[in-house]
C-alpha cells in the first residue's frame, strides 16, 4: 500500500475489537499504515482466558511490554499431560493478563459503533456505521467465528466446546491442586469408566486446570465433535470427574464454543473484505 490519500479516514478499517482485531491493528501501525477499529465497545475487557507457552510470545509484543513476564497473570514452570500415562513437561506455560495485553495491543483510532453495511468503490470501501460513514482503502473482518460478513459454516461443522468454573483452590481435589504445575490436558477416564466418558454420552473429553493461588480454573473440554457437544454434558462430566459439582462454589463460569473450520476463507487479491482471526478459520485445531 502507498501513502494514505486525504479522502480516506484510514488505510484499513477493522471490524471487531477482540485480540485478533487489535493485534492486527498493532502490526499494521508498526508498518506505518493507519487503522480504524470499529466495534460497539472497542476497548471492552476480554472475558475469555487465553493461555500460551511463554517462549512463544512474539518478539514485537515482548518488546512493547518490556519483556514477557508482565504479560502474564500467572505462569507455571511445569505442565502435566495425562492419558494412559502421565507426563510432566518442563516448559513454562502462562495465562495472559487480558488488561495488560489489551494495553499493549491497542493502537490507532477506534470508533464505538456497529457496522450496518459495506459498499465498495473503485479505489476503496465505505463502512456504514451507526456513528456515520468511514472511508478506508481495505476492510478487514475480525468479528470472530460467528461473522456474518463471511460465508456461513455448514450446520454439520465440528466445534470445540468447553465448560469451566473459577473456584477457590481449596475445593479442587488432588492431583490438580498443585501450585507449581498446571494441567493442560487430563484425558484419563471420567469416574473410572472404561470408555473415558463416564456418562455414556459419546466422545472422550479432557480436563484443563490452572491453579492461580487462591483460585483455580477447572474446565472440561471437548476437543472437537460433530455435532458439537452440549455444554450441559460437559457440566455434568466436570462434576463427575472432580467427584462433586462445584457450581455453588464458582466465582465465575466460562463457556467456550469455537467452530473448527480452519482454512474456511481463501482470499484472492481482489477481495474487498478480508477475514482475519477466527472469522477466517485461523483456529488451532488442538487448542482453539
C-alpha positions in Angstrom: 0.0 0.0 0.0 1.1 3.5 -0.8 0.7 6.6 1.4 -2.8 7.4 2.7 -4.8 9.8 0.4 -6.6 12.5 2.2 -10.0 11.2 1.2 -9.7 8.1 3.4 -10.3 8.1 7.1 -7.8 5.2 7.4 -5.8 2.8 5.3 -7.5 -0.2 6.9 -10.9 -0.4 8.6 -11.0 -3.4 11.1 -14.4 -4.6 12.2 -14.1 -6.3 15.5 -12.2 -5.4 18.7 -11.1 -8.8 20.1 -7.4 -9.9 20.4 -7.2 -10.7 16.7 -8.5 -7.3 15.6 -6.3 -5.3 17.9 -3.2 -7.5 17.2 -3.7 -6.8 13.5 -4.1 -3.1 14.1 -0.9 -3.0 16.2 1.0 -4.9 13.5 -0.2 -2.6 10.7 0.5 0.5 12.7 4.1 -0.7 13.1 4.5 -0.7 9.3 3.3 2.9 9.1 -0.3 2.2 8.0 -3.3 3.9 9.7 -6.1 1.8 11.1 -9.6 2.3 12.4 -11.1 -0.4 14.7 -14.9 -0.4 14.7 -16.9 -2.2 17.3 -19.8 -1.5 19.7 -17.3 -1.4 22.6 -13.8 -1.2 21.1 -11.9 -1.1 24.4 -14.1 -3.6 26.3 -12.5 -6.1 28.6 -11.9 -9.5 27.0 -13.5 -12.1 29.2 -12.1 -15.4 27.9 -9.0 -17.0 29.4 -6.0 -17.0 27.0 -3.1 -19.4 27.7 0.1 -20.0 25.8 3.7 -21.1 26.1 5.8 -18.2 27.5 8.6 -18.8 25.0 6.1 -18.3 22.1 5.3 -14.7 22.8 6.0 -12.8 19.6 9.2 -10.7 19.7 7.4 -7.5 18.8 4.9 -7.9 21.6 7.6 -8.7 24.2 9.5 -5.5 23.1 6.3 -3.4 23.6 5.8 -4.9 27.1 9.4 -4.6 28.2 9.7 -8.4 28.4 7.3 -11.3 28.6 6.8 -11.6 32.4 4.4 -8.6 32.6 2.1 -10.0 30.0 1.0 -12.9 32.2 -1.4 -13.0 35.1 0.1 -16.4 36.2 2.8 -18.8 35.0 3.7 -22.4 35.7 7.2 -23.8 35.2 5.8 -27.3 34.6 2.8 -28.7 32.7 1.0 -32.0 33.3 -0.4 -34.1 30.4 -2.2 -37.3 31.4 -3.7 -40.1 29.4 -2.7 -43.8 29.6 0.4 -42.4 31.3 1.2 -39.1 32.9 3.9 -36.8 31.7 5.4 -33.6 33.2 6.7 -31.2 30.6 9.4 -28.7 31.9 8.3 -25.8 29.8 6.7 -22.6 31.2 3.1 -22.0 30.4 1.1 -18.9 31.3 -2.3 -17.3 31.4 -2.2 -13.9 29.7 -3.3 -10.8 31.7 -6.1 -9.5 29.4 -5.9 -6.0 30.7 -2.1 -5.8 30.1 -2.4 -7.5 26.7 -5.0 -5.1 25.5 -3.0 -2.1 26.7 0.0 -3.2 24.6 -2.2 -4.1 21.5 -4.5 -1.1 21.3 -3.0 1.2 18.6 -4.5 3.7 16.2 -8.0 5.0 16.0 -11.2 3.3 17.1 -15.0 4.0 16.8 -17.7 2.8 19.1 -20.3 1.8 16.5 -22.0 -1.1 14.8 -21.4 -1.7 11.1 -24.6 -2.0 9.2 -23.3 -2.3 5.7 -20.2 -2.0 3.5 -20.1 -0.5 0.0 -17.2 -0.5 -2.4 -15.8 1.9 -4.9 -13.1 1.6 -7.5 -10.5 2.9 -5.0 -11.7 1.8 -1.6 -14.6 0.9 0.6 -17.1 2.7 2.9 -18.2 1.3 6.2 -21.8 2.4 7.0 -21.9 2.6 10.8 -24.2 3.8 13.5 -21.8 6.7 14.1 -21.5 7.7 10.4 -19.7 6.5 7.3 -15.9 5.7 7.3 -13.9 5.6 4.1 -11.0 3.1 4.0 -8.8 1.5 1.5 -9.3 -2.0 2.8 -11.9 -3.7 5.1 -10.8 -6.5 7.5 -13.4 -8.6 9.2 -12.2 -9.7 12.6 -15.6 -10.3 14.2 -14.9 -14.0 15.1 -16.2 -17.4 14.1 -19.8 -16.2 14.1 -19.1 -13.5 11.5 -22.0 -12.7 9.2 -19.7 -11.0 6.7 -18.3 -14.4 5.7 -19.9 -17.5 4.2 -21.7 -19.3 6.9 -20.3 -22.5 8.2 -22.3 -25.6 7.3 -24.6 -27.0 10.0 -22.6 -30.1 10.3 -19.3 -28.4 11.1 -17.5 -29.6 14.2 -16.6 -27.4 17.2 -14.5 -27.2 20.3 -16.7 -26.7 23.3 -15.7 -26.2 26.9 -17.4 -25.6 30.3 -15.3 -24.2 33.1 -15.6 -22.9 36.6 -13.4 -20.4 38.5 -13.5 -21.7 42.1 -11.5 -21.4 45.4 -8.4 -23.6 45.0 -9.1 -25.2 48.3 -12.1 -27.1 46.9 -10.1 -28.5 43.9 -9.2 -32.2 44.6 -5.8 -33.7 44.2 -3.8 -34.1 42.0 -5.0 -30.9 40.3 -4.3 -28.6 43.3 -0.5 -28.4 42.9 0.6 -24.7 42.6 3.8 -25.3 40.5 2.2 -27.3 37.7 -0.8 -26.7 35.5 -2.8 -29.4 33.9 -3.0 -28.8 30.1 -4.9 -32.0 29.2 -6.0 -34.8 31.5 -7.6 -37.4 29.3 -8.0 -40.1 32.0 -11.4 -41.8 32.1 -14.0 -39.8 33.9 -15.3 -41.6 37.0 -13.1 -44.7 36.1 -15.2 -45.5 33.1 -13.6 -47.8 30.5 -14.9 -45.7 27.7 -13.3 -42.5 29.0 -16.6 -40.6 29.2 -18.2 -42.0 32.4 -21.7 -40.9 31.4 -22.3 -42.8 28.2 -22.6 -39.6 26.1 -20.1 -40.2 23.4 -16.7 -38.6 22.8 -13.9 -38.5 25.3 -13.1 -35.1 26.8 -10.3 -33.7 28.9 -9.8 -31.6 32.0 -7.8 -28.3 32.0 -6.7 -26.8 35.3 -5.0 -23.6 36.1 -4.2 -23.1 39.8 -3.6 -19.4 40.5 -3.0 -19.4 44.2 -6.3 -18.6 45.9 -8.4 -19.5 42.9 -8.4 -22.1 40.1 -9.9 -22.6 36.7 -11.3 -26.1 36.2 -12.6 -26.7 32.7 -13.9 -29.8 30.8 -13.2 -29.6 27.1 -14.4 -31.4 24.0 -11.5 -31.0 21.7 -13.8 -31.3 18.6 -17.0 -33.1 18.0 -19.6 -33.2 15.2 -22.3 -32.2 16.1 -20.8 -30.0 18.9 -21.1 -31.5 22.4 -23.7 -29.8 24.6 -22.5 -27.6 27.4 -24.8 -29.4 29.8 -23.0 -32.6 29.0 -19.6 -31.0 29.8 -21.0 -29.5 33.0 -22.1 -33.0 34.2 -18.9 -34.6 33.1 -16.8 -32.0 35.0 -18.7 -32.7 38.2 -18.3 -36.4 37.7 -14.5 -36.1 37.1 -14.0 -33.9 40.2 -16.2 -36.1 42.3 -18.7 -33.3 43.1 -20.5 -30.4 41.5 -18.6 -27.2 42.3 -21.1 -24.9 40.7 -22.2 -23.5 44.0 -18.6 -22.6 44.8 -18.0 -20.9 41.4 -16.9 -17.2 41.3 -17.5 -17.2 37.5 -18.4 -19.6 34.7 -16.6 -19.9 31.4 -18.4 -21.2 28.3 -16.4 -21.8 25.1 -17.7 -22.6 21.6 -15.2 -22.5 18.7 -16.2 -23.8 15.2 -13.3 -25.8 13.9 -13.3 -24.7 10.3 -9.5 -23.9 9.6 -8.9 -22.6 6.1 -12.6 -21.7 5.6 -11.8 -18.5 3.9 -9.4 -18.5 0.9 -8.7 -14.9 -0.1 -7.9 -13.5 -3.5 -6.0 -10.3 -4.1 -9.2 -8.8 -5.5 -11.2 -9.4 -2.3 -12.7 -6.3 -0.8 -13.4 -7.7 2.7 -10.5 -9.7 4.1 -11.2 -12.0 7.1 -8.7 -12.4 9.9 -8.6 -14.4 13.1 -11.4 -16.9 13.8 -13.5 -15.2 11.0 -11.0 -16.6 8.6 -10.8 -20.0 10.2 -7.4 -19.2 11.8 -8.1 -21.6 14.6 -5.5 -24.0 16.1 -7.1 -27.5 15.6 -5.9 -28.7 19.1 -6.2 -25.6 21.3 -8.8 -23.4 19.7 
